């Protein structure tokens, strides 16, 4: 008996465009902006205009708008009532909350990475760290910030947990603009470099708990430095207002 194939009409009347097989231009712009945000290229409170993004990446206004609005919808950028898009200005409470979330997520990624990482991946991470030390010595802090996220995410990607890495990326983008606040002071302290050396040694010994602990120490140290600097800045602003 011939069976007639029935057509699924559950989406009848719903207008959906066919899914393209390649990444759209808007998605490519979003990826470029996301990388710049994670590398600390933008400052807290900085306005990001559609035209400036389009000009910088040599694209039309449409993909630039799509990328900015997508990042705002994800909570990475802030869209105000007039439609303008800004890099968020975080409170100390928000930084503390994000730090706790990051410690949990990145600690998990570190444990998984220590169990799965290959010798080739460890050698690549050591190479990134060496470049970061050199950049710090010559006080090239823009390069230090870029290499810092490359170092961390080379570890996290070694976990093989892609969804976890995406979750971590989002939290990084939510507060990466504050790298501009803690440098150059953070680089001069050099504790961040020491923390990375601890992570490298933990990777070489493939010790999950040791690596997770070193990652959390690094996260907390950076957050504590940031909170202290923000509080000091707020105190200075209050004194200036009182003196007027």
N, C-alpha and C positions, 0 to 999 in steps of 0.2 A: 504494500500500500504506500502510495506517495504521501509524504507528510509535507504540508504547506507550512513554510517558515512564517511565523507571525511577527509582525513588526511591533517593537516596543514604542508605544506612543505616550509614555508617561511624561515626556518633556514637551508634548505638543503645545504650541502657543507660546513657548518660552523662547525668546530670541537670544541665543548664545552664539558667539562667533567661534569658528573652528580654531583649535589650538595650533599655533605654529610649532614647528619642530626645532627652531633655533631661538636663541635668546634675543629678545627684542632690544632695540636701541635704548629704550628707557631702562631696561634691566641692566644693560651694560653701563649706563651712566650711574645707576644706583650702586653698582659694584665699585666703580671708580670713587664715588663719593664716600662709600662705606670704608674703603681702604684708607682714604685721606682722613676720615674721622678717627679711625682706630689708631692711626699714626700720630694723632694729636695736632693735625695741621690747622684746625680751627680753634678759636678762643671761645670761652663761655660767653653767651649773650650775643655772639656775632650773628648778624643778619645774612642769610644766604638768599640772594635773589635769583629768580629764574633766568634772567638775562645774563647775570654774571656766570652762572653755571654753564649756560649754553655757550658763552664766549670762551670760557676756559677749556671746555672739552670739544669745541668746534662742532656743535650739534645745533639743531633747531630748538625752538622754545618748547615744543611739545614733549620730547623725551626728557628734557631738563625738568619740566613741570611734573611729569609722571614720577621721576626719581625722587624729587623733593617731597612730593605729597605722599609717596609710599613710605619714605623714611619717617615722615611726620605721623602717618597712620600706625607705624610700628612703635611709636613712642621714643624714637631715637632723636628726632628733631621736634621742635615745638611750633605748632601753627597757632597764630594769634587770631583774634576775631576779625581782623581786616584782611586775613589771608596771607600775611607775611610769615616767613619761615625763619626760625632762629635756632641757633645752638642753645640748648637749655642751660640755664643757670641753676645749679643744684644747691640745695640746702645741706647743712652738715648731717641732718637726720636722714636725708635721701642717700647721701654718700655712705653712711653707716649701714643702711639697709642693703644697698647694692654690694657693699663689701662682704656682708654675710652671705648673700646669694652667690657671689663669685667664689668665695672660699669653698662653699659646698660643691658647686659645679666643677670648678677647676681642680679641686682636690680629688674628685672622682675621676676626672680625665687623667690626672697624673698617675693615679694608682693603676688604671687600665693601661696607660702608656708604658709604665715600667715593666709590665708583664709581657707586652707585645713588641716593644721597640727593637729594631734591628741595629746591627753594628753600623751600617751605612747611615741610618737616620741619626744615630748618636754622633757620628763624625760630622754630619751636616750641622747639627745643633751646636757642636763645639766650635765649628767654623763661624757660625753666626755670632756666637758669644765673643770670640776673639775679635771680630770686626767691631762689635759693640764696645769692647774695652778700648780699642784703638780710637774709635770716634769720641769716646768719653775723654780720653787723654788729650785730644786736640780740641776739646770743648765744642764739638760739632753736635749740639744737643738735638737738632732736628733729625740727624741721622741716627742718634742714639734712640730716640723715640720710635723711629721706624723699625730699627733692628730689634727693639724690645718686644714689639708685638710679633715680629717674625719668629723670634726665639720661643716665645710662649706657645704660639700656635703650631710650631713644628713639633712641640711636645704633645699638645692636645690632639693634633691630627693623628699622631702615632697610636692613639687609643683605639682607632678604628671605629669610633662612635660618632658618626657624622651628625646625627641629630643633636647630640650633646655639644659638639663643636659649634653648631649654629646657635644654640642657646647661649653659649659663652660669648660668641661674637657680638650678639645683641647687647649683652650687659657691658661689654667693653666699649661699644660705641656710645652707650648712654653716659659714660663719664670720661671718655678719652680726651675731651677738650681740656680737661683739668691737668693734663700732662704739661700744658703750656704754663700753668700756674706754679707747679712744683720745680720746674727747671728754670734756671740752672742750679738752684740750690740743691736739688735732689742729686744731681750729678756730682756736685762738689763733696757731698757727704760720702759717696761711693759705697754706701751700704747696699744699694741695689745691685752693684757689680758683685759684691761678696755673696749676696743671696743667690745670684745666678751661678756662681761657682759651686755653691752648695747643691743646687739642682743638678749641675753637670756630674758631680761626684755620685749623687744618688742614682742618676741614670746609668752611670758606668757600673755601679754595683747592682743595678736592676732591683732596687729596694722600693716597693710600692709605698710603704708608710713614710719612709725617709723622704722620698720625692714629694709626696703630698704635703708633708709637714713643711718642707722648704718652700713650696709654692704658696702655701697659706701665710708663712712668715713674710714673704715678698709682698703679697697682696695687702696684708695688714700694715706693714711698714709704710708702704706708699700711701695708703688711706690715712694713717695717723699723721703723716707729714702734711698731707693735703688739708686735713681738718685743722691742724695747728696753724697753718698758714692763713686759712680762711678766717679763723677766729682772730688772729693777729691783725689781719686786714680790716675786719669789722671793728675791732677796737680802735684802730687808727682813724677810721672814718668817723666813729662816734666822738673822738677827741677833737677832730677838726670841726665838727658841727657845734660842739660845746664851746669852742673858742671863737665862733663867729659872733 
